[in-house]
Every structure is written in structure tokens, then in C-alpha cells.
């Protein structure tokens, strides 16, 4: 979530809740609407504890998904870089074709797939260069021991790369189902209404504002944090960026200067060039 919008939501929700509390306080009896404050506090403790436990488990789930996406992106970039090295042991000209297609694969992730994940429009779309890599590999006929070993290693790395990509894109769709969001907002509403019954005309307005504002701000911040973890790919503060794959592209450029130039069948953003 954008940091500015998060701050606006926090301030807006806190302001509305404090204003509502102060409005209710004007007609509230001294000592609040509850005749037995201890019993009312006990019930509120049950509500707050249930909400915090549920929210804690959900935040743990969302953070796990967030971390899996980050780890998957890093692992995918690492495997792509390793496959460039493996490709050099495969027979010519497939080795050059595979190397160029790996460069295009990395460029596509950075400049095409990542913006789609941020916009939540990736869907089931594949990286087209993964298909090109598969087609090129089918033409390879390894002969020597080193070529056969590289061929087997390539297949293993391809499986690792696809698994890492799956982890990366898993977080793009979010892991918190709609019913859980409904439950969280419903409990938040119940706590807000329950807090209004603590309105006390005998207490000062500042005390009453602090009572309601502190509870509201904590709940809103926790919900904002949950939303942030559930949508790891965004342009705001803390959003996942293709840093690992960009680093792999820079390393590739250095490696290609050593092994020699190879044909790159795409432009700088990973789009296929016309033949």
C-alpha cells in the first residue's frame, strides 16, 4: 500500500472514531453506560484477545507468503544465472541460443512480468521465453560426457527455476480469503461499537479521545499491515522489487564479455524482436 494513502486512512479512521466518541459522550451518564465497569472490561478483554489472536495468526500466514515470494524471486534469479554457466557446456549452436534466451527471460521478468504482478494482471500468463528455452533444448543432442552432464544439470535447474517462479507469483494474488477479511472487519466494528459504551461525561474530552483513538489506531494499523503483507508486489514503500533479477542481468553482461557475444533475440525490455 502507498505510504501516503495508508497515513490518510489511519488519520481518517482515527478522526472519525474520536469524533463519534466525543459526540456520544455529550449525552452519556457519568461513569459510562455500564453500571459494572469491571464486568464490562472483562468482556472487552475477551473481544480484544480473540481479535488479536486471530489477527496474529493471519499476519503470520501473510508474512509467510510475503517471504516465500521474496525468496522465490531471489532463487529464480540465482538459477537463471547458473543456467547461463551450464549452457556453455552444451553443444554449439544451442548453447548460444539458450544463453540469449536466458537473457530475454530475465529481461521479461523485470520489465514485463513484474509490472503485471504489481497491477495484479499477471493471471496464468507464462514467460514466453521459458517456452523458447524448451524448444531450443529439444534440439540438443549431447554427445560427450561433459555435454551429457550439462544436459542433465540443465533439466534439474529448469525444475528449480519453475518452482521458484511459482513461489514468486504465488503472493501476487494474495493468500487472505474474502471471508477472513469480512470477519476481521466485523470484529473491528463490534469493538468500535463496544468502545462507544465507555463514553463518560464525567471524564475530560481528551481522555475520552485518547481512549477511542488509541484502540482505533492500533486496529487500523494492524489491518493496514495485513493488507501490505497480502499484496507484496506494489510500487509503495516495502513492495518487492526485481532487485535479484536485475543483479543477475548485470552479472550476465559481465559473463558475456568473457564467453563472447551471443545473439539476443529480444529488445532491452524482453519483447521478441522481429526476425
Residue pairs with C-beta under 8 A, 6 or more apart in sequence:
1 224
1 227
1 228
1 231
1 234
1 236
2 234
2 235
2 236
2 237
3 236
3 237
6 224
6 228
6 236
9 220
9 224
10 217
10 220
10 221
10 224
13 216
13 217
13 220
14 213
14 216
14 217
14 220
17 192
17 195
17 212
17 213
17 215
17 216
18 209
18 212
18 213
18 216
20 196
20 212
21 195
21 196
21 199
21 208
21 209
21 211
21 212
22 205
22 208
22 209
24 196
24 199
25 199
25 200
25 201
25 203
25 205
25 208
26 201
27 201
28 199
28 200
28 201
29 200
29 201
30 200
30 201
30 202
31 37
31 200
31 202
32 40
32 197
32 198
32 199
32 200
33 197
33 198
33 199
34 40
34 197
34 198
40 197
40 198
43 194
44 191
44 194
44 195
47 187
47 190
47 191
47 194
48 191
50 187
51 184
51 187
51 188
51 191
51 219
54 183
54 184
54 187
55 184
55 222
55 226
58 176
58 180
58 184
58 226
59 222
59 225
59 226
59 229
61 175
61 176
62 175
62 176
62 226
62 229
62 230
63 229
65 170
65 171
65 174
65 175
65 229
65 230
65 232
66 171
66 229
66 232
66 240
68 167
68 170
68 171
69 167
69 168
69 169
69 170
69 171
69 172
69 232
69 233
69 240
70 232
70 240
71 167
72 164
72 165
72 166
72 167
72 168
72 169
72 170
73 164
73 168
73 240
73 242
73 244
73 245
74 244
75 160
75 164
75 167
76 109
76 161
76 164
76 165
76 168
76 244
76 245
77 106
77 109
77 244
77 245
77 247
77 248
78 244
78 248
79 157
79 160
79 161
79 164
80 102
80 105
80 106
80 161
80 245
80 248
81 248
81 251
81 252
82 157
83 98
83 102
83 154
83 157
83 158
83 161
84 99
84 102
84 103
84 252
84 255
85 255
86 150
86 153
86 154
86 157
87 95
87 98
87 99
87 102
87 150
87 154
88 95
88 99
88 259
89 95
89 146
89 147
89 149
89 150
90 98
90 140
90 142
90 147
90 150
90 151
90 154
91 140
91 141
91 142
91 143
91 147
94 136
94 137
94 139
94 140
96 262
96 263
97 136
97 263
98 133
98 136
98 137
99 256
99 259
99 262
100 262
100 263
100 264
100 265
101 129
101 132
101 133
101 136
101 265
102 129
102 133
102 252
103 249
103 252
103 256
103 262
103 264
103 266
104 129
104 132
104 264
104 265
104 266
104 270
104 272
105 127
105 129
105 130
105 133
105 270
106 245
106 248
106 249
106 252
106 270
107 249
107 266
107 268
107 269
107 270
108 127
108 128
108 129
108 266
108 269
108 270
108 271
109 127
109 242
109 245
109 270
110 242
110 245
110 246
110 249
110 270
111 268
111 269
111 270
112 269
112 270
112 271
113 122
113 125
113 127
113 169
114 233
114 241
114 242
116 122
116 125
117 169
117 172
117 233
118 233
118 234
118 235
118 239
120 172
120 173
120 231
120 233
122 169
122 172
127 165
128 272
129 266
129 270
130 162
132 265
133 158
137 154
137 158
140 151
142 148
142 150
142 151
171 232
171 233
171 240
172 232
172 233
174 230
174 231
175 230
176 226
176 230
184 223
184 226
185 223
188 219
188 223
191 215
191 219
192 216
195 211
195 212
195 215
196 212
198 211
199 208
200 208
228 238
232 239
232 240
233 239
233 240
256 262
265 272
265 273
266 272
266 273
267 273
